[in-house]
Amino acid sequence: MSKQDLFDLTGKVALVTGASRGIGESIARTLAAYGAHVIVSSRKIDGCEAVAESIRQAGGKAEAYACHIGEMEQIDAVWSHIEASHGKLDILVNNAATNPHFGPIETTDIGAFQKTVDVNIRGYFFMCTKAVHLMKKSGGGSIINVASINGVVPGHFQGIYSITKAAVISMTKAFAKELGQQNIRVNALLPGLTDTKFASALTTNDAIKKQALMHIPMNRVADPDEMAGTVLYLASNASSYTTGACLNVDGGYLTV
């Protein structure tokens, strides 16, 4: 296999959730740049279409499809669309997530708890099961779950979010263990502190940001594009013998 072929995704169909901005957008652009037809998905179609159109303008292949992974009906709908339109899915990137509660863990109300669990655990789980059914029909595929370093070391004032991301790490390993012989690889990306709107409660508060940087050996916040290369590796033939891996991309945070 040539060096060029290792990361070539030509002919592959990829679904990226939460792809209208931030880490998901960077992932969608990168997969398209390496040849994949990318289905850009998030809750609102306008944001998805803007990203998909810019990918097409750059010479890539992309389409937009709105899906709120906290709603089972919408999960069913996106998979029906993919099967009808493409007949297969080669790459699933579960990136959409929510974190409605930022504060003391004991003040988490039932609404914030349920929303976080519905999206970050139930949504990921059933997106994975739907992907597995379709991937089995076409001989395999790659699932990448975007977890978080908070799934290893819980984030301050991010209790329920951290709990759900720990569940995503365990979920990744469970799926990988059962699906290895089906040629379906399941891995996880664990981003550290990244400059996104999602993390703005941390990155825009100078006191919190200063405290966080003290625990990051590289002493800076990541750019969303710095997460995409790991996903490209996990989606491509470069990682053909990698499954059940949970890769930290955190500037060294978890080594401290």
C-alpha positions in Angstrom: 0.0 0.0 0.0 1.4 3.4 -1.0 1.7 6.3 1.5 -1.0 8.1 -0.4 -3.4 5.2 -0.2 -3.2 4.9 3.5 -5.5 7.9 4.1 -7.5 7.8 0.8 -11.3 7.8 1.5 -12.4 7.9 -2.2 -15.7 6.1 -2.6 -16.4 6.1 1.1 -19.6 7.5 2.6 -19.3 9.3 5.9 -21.8 10.7 8.4 -20.6 13.3 10.8 -23.0 14.5 13.5 -22.7 17.9 15.1 -20.9 19.0 11.9 -22.3 22.5 11.5 -19.4 24.1 13.5 -16.5 23.4 15.8 -14.8 20.0 15.9 -17.5 18.4 13.8 -17.1 20.9 11.0 -13.3 20.4 10.9 -13.8 16.6 10.8 -16.3 16.9 7.9 -14.0 19.1 5.9 -11.0 16.8 6.5 -12.9 13.6 5.5 -14.1 15.3 2.3 -10.6 16.6 1.5 -9.4 13.0 1.5 -12.2 11.8 -0.9 -15.2 10.9 1.2 -18.7 11.8 0.4 -19.7 13.5 3.7 -23.2 13.8 5.1 -23.0 16.9 7.2 -25.5 16.6 10.0 -26.7 18.6 13.1 -29.9 19.8 14.5 -30.4 22.8 12.2 -30.4 22.3 8.4 -29.1 25.9 7.6 -25.8 25.3 9.4 -25.4 21.9 7.8 -26.0 23.3 4.3 -23.6 26.1 4.8 -20.8 23.6 5.6 -21.8 21.2 2.9 -21.9 24.0 0.3 -18.4 25.2 1.2 -17.1 21.7 0.9 -18.6 21.4 -2.5 -17.2 24.8 -3.5 -13.8 23.4 -2.5 -14.2 20.5 -4.9 -15.4 17.9 -2.3 -18.6 15.8 -2.1 -21.1 16.7 0.7 -24.8 16.9 1.5 -26.7 18.3 4.4 -29.2 16.4 6.6 -30.7 17.7 9.8 -30.8 15.2 12.7 -31.2 15.7 16.4 -29.7 12.6 17.9 -31.6 13.2 21.1 -34.8 12.3 19.2 -35.3 8.6 18.2 -37.6 9.5 15.3 -34.9 11.7 13.8 -32.3 8.9 14.2 -34.5 6.5 12.3 -35.1 9.1 9.6 -31.4 9.8 8.9 -30.6 6.1 8.6 -33.6 5.5 6.3 -32.2 8.4 4.1 -28.7 7.0 4.0 -29.8 3.5 3.1 -32.2 4.8 0.4 -29.7 7.3 -1.0 -26.4 5.5 -0.7 -27.1 1.9 0.2 -24.2 1.9 2.6 -22.2 3.8 5.2 -18.5 3.4 5.6 -17.7 5.9 8.4 -19.8 7.2 11.3 -18.5 10.0 13.4 -20.6 10.5 16.5 -19.7 14.1 17.5 -23.0 15.8 18.4 -23.2 16.3 22.2 -24.8 18.6 24.7 -23.8 20.1 28.1 -26.7 22.2 29.4 -25.6 22.3 33.0 -22.4 24.1 34.0 -22.3 24.3 37.8 -22.3 22.2 41.0 -23.2 18.6 40.3 -25.8 18.5 43.1 -27.8 21.3 41.4 -28.3 19.3 38.1 -32.0 19.3 37.5 -34.0 16.5 35.9 -34.3 18.3 32.6 -30.6 18.9 32.2 -29.8 15.4 33.3 -32.3 13.8 30.9 -31.2 15.9 27.9 -27.5 15.1 28.5 -28.2 11.4 28.8 -30.6 11.3 25.8 -28.0 12.9 23.5 -24.7 11.8 24.8 -25.5 8.2 25.7 -28.8 7.1 24.2 -28.1 9.0 20.9 -24.6 7.7 20.5 -25.7 4.1 21.3 -28.5 4.0 18.8 -26.5 5.8 16.1 -23.9 3.0 16.6 -26.5 0.2 16.4 -28.0 1.6 13.2 -24.5 2.0 11.7 -23.7 -1.6 12.6 -26.7 -3.0 10.8 -25.9 -1.1 7.6 -22.1 -1.7 7.8 -22.6 -5.4 8.1 -24.5 -5.4 4.8 -21.5 -3.9 3.0 -18.7 -5.8 4.7 -17.5 -3.4 7.4 -16.8 0.1 8.4 -15.4 2.5 11.0 -17.2 4.2 13.9 -15.5 7.0 15.7 -17.1 8.3 18.9 -16.1 11.7 20.1 -15.8 11.4 23.9 -13.7 13.7 26.1 -10.9 13.8 28.5 -13.7 14.5 31.0 -14.7 10.9 30.6 -11.3 10.0 32.3 -10.9 13.0 34.7 -14.3 14.6 35.4 -14.4 18.3 34.6 -15.1 20.9 37.4 -18.8 21.9 37.2 -19.3 19.4 34.4 -20.5 16.5 36.4 -23.3 14.9 34.3 -21.5 15.7 31.0 -18.4 14.0 32.4 -20.4 10.9 33.4 -21.9 10.6 30.0 -18.5 10.9 28.3 -17.2 8.1 30.6 -20.1 6.0 29.3 -19.1 6.8 25.7 -15.6 5.5 26.4 -17.1 2.2 27.8 -19.6 2.0 24.9 -16.8 2.3 22.4 -14.9 -0.6 23.9 -18.1 -2.7 24.2 -19.0 -2.3 20.5 -15.3 -2.8 19.5 -15.1 -6.1 21.4 -18.3 -7.5 19.8 -17.7 -6.3 16.3 -14.1 -7.0 15.6 -14.8 -10.2 13.6 -17.4 -8.2 11.5 -14.7 -5.9 10.1 -16.3 -3.0 12.0 -13.8 -1.0 13.9 -15.0 1.2 16.8 -12.7 3.8 18.3 -12.9 7.1 20.3 -11.4 10.5 20.1 -10.9 12.2 23.5 -10.4 15.9 22.9 -8.9 18.2 25.4 -9.8 21.9 25.8 -10.6 23.1 22.4 -11.6 26.6 21.1 -15.2 26.0 20.2 -18.5 27.6 21.0 -19.4 24.4 22.9 -16.4 25.0 25.3 -16.9 28.8 25.5 -17.8 28.6 29.2 -14.2 27.6 29.8 -12.3 29.3 27.1 -13.9 32.8 27.5 -13.5 32.9 31.3 -10.0 34.1 31.9 -9.8 32.7 35.4 -11.0 29.3 34.4 -8.9 29.3 31.3 -5.7 30.2 33.2 -6.4 27.5 35.7 -6.9 24.9 33.0 -3.7 25.9 31.1 -1.7 25.2 34.3 -2.6 21.5 33.8 -1.9 21.3 30.0 1.8 20.7 29.3 1.5 22.4 25.8 0.0 25.4 27.6 -2.6 26.3 25.0 -6.1 25.6 23.9 -6.5 23.4 20.8 -7.8 24.5 17.5 -10.7 22.3 16.2 -8.6 21.4 13.1 -6.2 19.7 15.5 -8.8 17.0 16.3 -9.6 16.1 12.6 -6.3 14.3 11.9 -6.9 11.7 14.5 -10.4 11.0 13.1 -8.9 10.7 9.6 -6.5 8.1 10.9 -9.3 6.2 12.6 -11.6 6.4 9.6 -8.9 5.3 7.1 -6.9 2.2 6.2 -4.0 3.7 8.2 -5.7 2.3 11.4 -6.8 -1.0 9.9 -5.7 -3.0 13.0 -7.0 -0.4 15.5 -10.2 -1.0 17.4 -11.3 -0.2 20.9 -8.7 2.6 21.1 -9.5 5.8 23.0 -7.0 8.4 21.7 -6.3 11.4 23.9 -5.7 14.6 21.9 -5.3 16.9 24.9 -2.0 18.7 24.8 -0.7 16.3 27.4 -3.4 17.0 30.0 -3.9 13.4 31.0 -0.2 12.9 31.5 0.0 15.4 34.4 
